[in-house]
Amino acid sequence: MKWSWKLGRLAGITVQVHWTFLILIAWVIAVHAAGGATVSAVIGGVVLVLAVFACVVFHELGHALTARRYGITTRDITLLPIGGVARLERLPEEPRQELAVAAAGPAVNVVIALLLFAVLAAVGVTRTLDDVVLVGGNLVVQLMWINVLLVAFNLLPAFPMDGGRMLRALLAVRLDYAKATRIAAGIGQGMAVLFGFLGLLGGNPFLLFIAVFVYLGAQAEAQQAQTRVALSGVTVREAMMRRFRVLAPSDSLQRAVDELLAGAQQDFPVVEDDRVLGMLVRADLVRVLKEQGSEVRVSDVMREGGISVRGEDDLHDVLSRMRAAGSSSVPVVDGSGLTGLLTLENVGEFLMVSSALRDGEEANLPDDAHT
């Protein structure tokens, strides 16, 4: 994720923090200062936030390690002010696997809460949720109850929380994936509307924020599911461009500019002796034109060692790899060299045309075929 700083690696997974996390720390300090808290109380507040996000890291690590059992790698774990995100290479294919991966995160928080409860019981400290205050208080008590709240919040049956994924997995045992996602997303959006209504009535901006977060998360999940179903069984060859321009490594950037302006193609394979050497991406082209001019050679700007795919590869898997690598286009090769160019824009057009054809076929079905 952009604008993130690497903290280190856990179990072979990169852990990083987004710069906006500093806003949360600043807010905690401001709240304590406004309440007239001592320096030690301010430090305690910051320590509590850091401890909470350590628990969030372990929560996301629970997802990642469970996914690893099913052969799914995790690109990284990123800490944000609203929590953490573990970016899985792909979603589990089997509903039971998705259920296990989704449940693993909250299960980690349950274990942490029980361990903290045991520590408090051992030293004779028992506190209720009412004893938890924003400024001051017992850090261990606060951390225990925060983990309990994290479990409750994450188990809400709404995307993008774990409870939404667990609900979808349970539904997908008996229903097809797309229908299970639509039902789970609909429930999530219904909850978002409820949160928004309660937030407006009570003047609670936090509930309004949750409402927007849940609603958009459910909408995005439904769209991803539609794309996954639409691309099921589709190969790269069916969606790739067959008419495209290539560049030679010795070409100047002026040649690339001419090709860019002459058509709709934005990224160009760089080929020599029928061998793909790399890709010239529009963003790099524009940047170098601004810094060095148009006489620079293509070989000095092209990106080497990128993704290379074959025509028979599964399109959905290739798209996942492209998003992971931040690639907007990849060359398609076979034994005889370059055969096509796959771009995100062309995949979008493929989906649009496929949807239109599917809708047309359904509209032309006899009335009794719709029942």
N, C-alpha and C positions, 0 to 999 in steps of 0.2 A: 504494500500500500504506500502511495506517495506521502512524502512529508512525515515519514516514520523513522525513528531511531532504533537501531538494533541494541537490545539489552544483553543478548546471549543466546545460548541454545539449551534446550531441555529435551532429553530423550531424542536427540538428533533433530529437533524442530526449532527453527528460529523464532525467538520471542522478541517482539518490537513494540514500541509505544508511539502513538501518534502525538504530534506536537500539541494538539488540543487538550491533551491530558493535563498540561500545565494550567489551563483555564480552571480545571476542577481544583487543583491545589491552591490556586490564587483565591478561588471562591471560599474554600475552607478557611484559609487564613483571614479573609475579610470578615466572614461570619464570626469567627472567634474574636477578632479585634473589635468589631462593633459591639460585641457583648461584654467588652471589658475584661476578656480573659487574660490570664497571665501568660508569660512566654512559654512556660512549661505546658500549659493547657493547649496553646497553639501547636507546639511540637507534638503533643499527644494526638491532636486532631489530624495532623499530617500523617503521623505514624498509623493511625486507624485507617485512613484512606489507602495507604500503601499496603497494609495488611489485608484489607478487603480485596484489593486488586491482585494480591498474591493468591487469594482464594479463587478469584476469577481465572487466573492463569491455570490453576489446578483443575478448575471446572472444564476449561477448554482442552486441557491435556487429557482429561477423561474421554472427551469426544475423539480426540486425535488417536489415542492409543487403542481405543476400541475399534476405530475405523481401520487402523493398521492391521488388526487381526483378520480383516476381510480383504487385505491387499490394497487398501486405499491409503495413499500418502497424504500428508498435510503439508501445504506449502509454507505456512507460517501462522503464528498466533499474534494478533495485534490488539493492544490495549487502547480503548477509547474511553472518553468520559462517561459513556452510557454502558460500558461493560467491555467484553472481549469478543473477538471474532477469530475462529479457527477456520482457515480457508482450506477446505478439503479439495483434493484433486478432482473428485467426482462424488456424486451421491451414491449410496449403496443401491444395488439393483433389487435386492430382495427386501420385502416389507419387514421381515423379522430382523434383518441386519440394520435397517434404518431405525427400527424401534430400539435396538440395543445401543446404537451409536447416540441417538437422541437422549436416551435415559441415562447414559453414563455420566453426563455433566451434572445434572441435579443429584445423582447418587454420590458424587464426590462431595458436594456441599452437605449432604446428610451426614456423611462420615465425619467431616470437619466439625459440624455442629455437635455431634455426639461426643467427639473427643474433647471439645471445649466444655461441654456439660459435665463430662467425667472429671475434668480438671477442677471445675468450680465446686462440684460436689465433694471432691477430695479435700479441698481447703475450707469447706463449710460455707461457701458463698452461694446463695440462691437469690436470684433476681427475676422479676417478671418483665414482660415487654414494656410495661408502664414505667419502669425504672430507667429505660434507655433514653438519654437526652442527647441533643445535638452538640452541646458544648460541655466538656467534662465527662465524668462518669467512669465506670470501670471498663477498661478497654476490652478485656476478655469477654465480659458479659455482652458488650455491644457487638463484638465480632461474632459471638454465638448466635445472637438474634438476627443479625444481618444475614448470616448463612441460612437461617430458617426462612427469612423473607425472600432470599434469592431462590430457594427451592420452590416456594409458593408462586412467585412471579414466573419462573421459568416453566412451571407445569400448567400455566394457563393454556387452554386449548386454542391457541391463536398463533399464526405465523407472525414474526419469524422466531418466536420462542420455541423451546424444546417441546413443550406440550402440543403445539401445533403439528410438529413433525411426528410426534408419537401418535397423535390422533390420525394423521394421514396414513401412517404405517399400519395401524389397526384396521382402518377402513380398506386399505389396499389388499388385505388378506382375502377379502371377499369381492371387492370391486376392482375395476381397472384403475390404473394409476391416475389417469386424467380426471376421472369422476371423483375419486377419493380426494384429490387435490382441490377440486372445485368445492366439494362439501366442506373440507377443512378450512379453505380460504374464506368461504361464505360465513362460517361460524366465527372466524377471526375478525372479519370486517363487522359482523354484528356486535361483537364485543367492543370493537373500536368505537362504534357509534354510541354504545352504552357508556363507555369511559368518557367520551366527549360530552355527552349529555350531563353526566354527573360532574364533570369538571366545570362546565358552564354554570350549573346550578350552585355549586359550592365555591365558585371562584378559585378553583385549584388549577394553576397553570401546569403543574406536573402531570395531572391526569389528562389534560389536553395534549401535552407532548406525547404521552403514552398512546393516546388515541390515534394521533397522526402516524406515529411510528408503527403501530400494529396494522393500521389500515393499509399503509403503503407497502409494508412487508408482506401482507397477505396478497395484495395485488401483484407484486413482483413474483411471488412464488407461483401464483396461478399462471402467469405469463410464461415462466420458465417451464412449467409442466406442459403447457400447450406446445411449446417449442420442442421439448423432448419427445412428445408423442408424434408430432408432425415429422420429426427427423428419424423416427424409429425405422431401422432397416434401410435408410437412404445412404448411398455411398457418395464419396467425394466427387466421383466422375459425373454424377447426375446434376451437381450444382456448380461445378467449376466453369470458369471462362475458357472458351476454346480459341477465341480471337483476342489476341493481346499483343503488345509490343514488348520487345526485349532490348536490352542495352548491352554493349560490349564494355569490358573494363577500361578500355582505352578511350572510350567516348568522353567528351567534355560534358559538363553539366548543362551547357547550352542545348545540346542534343536532347537531354532529358526534359528541359523546359519546353522545347518544340513539341515533343511527344505528349507532354502533359497538357499543353494548350490545344493540341489537335484532337483530343478525344476525352473520354470520361475516365480513362485509367489513371490511377494516382500513384501506385507502387509498381516498380519494374524489376523483373528478374534480370540479373546480370549473368550473361552466358558467354562462354568461350569454348570452342570446339565441342559443342553440344553438351557441355558440362555446366551445371548451375554453380556459380561461384558465390552468389549472395543476392541480396535484395536492396534496391535503392528505394527508400521510403520517402514519401512527400515531405514529412516533417523535417527529415535530415536535409533534403534537397533545399528547402526554403531557408533553413538555418545557415547552411554553408554559403548559399547565394548571398545572404545578407552580410556574412562575415568575410568571405574571400572572393566572391564574384563567380562568374559563370565559366571560367577557363579551367577550373579544377577538374581533375579526372574522376570519372565514376568510381574507379577502383579505390580512390582515397576516401570515399564517402559511404560506400555500400556496407551493409551489415552482413558479416560472414557468420557461418555456423548456426543459422537459424533452423526453424522447423522445416522439414521436407517430408511430404506425404505422398502416398500412392493413390491412384484412382479408386482402388477397391477398398480403401480404408473407410471405416464407419464415420459418417459426417459429424454426428453428435460428439464422438470422442475427439475428433480433430478440432472441433470448435472449443472444447474444454481445454485442449492443449494450447490453442491460439490465445485464449483469454489468459491462461496462466503465464504465457510468455509475453503478453502484451503485444501480440502481432495482429495487424489488421489484414495481412495477406500472406499467403505461403505458396511456393511453387509446388506443382504436382508433377512427379517424375515417375518413369518406369524404366525398364531395361534399355530403351532406346533414347532416353534423355527426357527433356522437358515436354510434357503433354498438355499442361493446363495451368491455370492460375486460380486459386481459391481466395476470395475476398469476403469480408464480413458483409459488405454491401451486396454482393451477388447472392450470398446466402439469404439475406433479407428479401431480396427480390424473388428468389426461389420459393420461400415460404409464402410470400404474397400470392404468387401465381398458383401454387399448390392449394392454398386456401380457397381461392376463387374457383378453381376447377372442382374442388370438393363440394363447395356450396352449390355450384351449378348442377352437379350430378344429383345432389339431394333434392334440389328444387324440381328436377325433371322426373323424379320417381313417381310412380302411380300413387294415388292417395292411400290405397290400402297398404302400400309398402312402408308408410311412416308409422304405422301402428305397431 
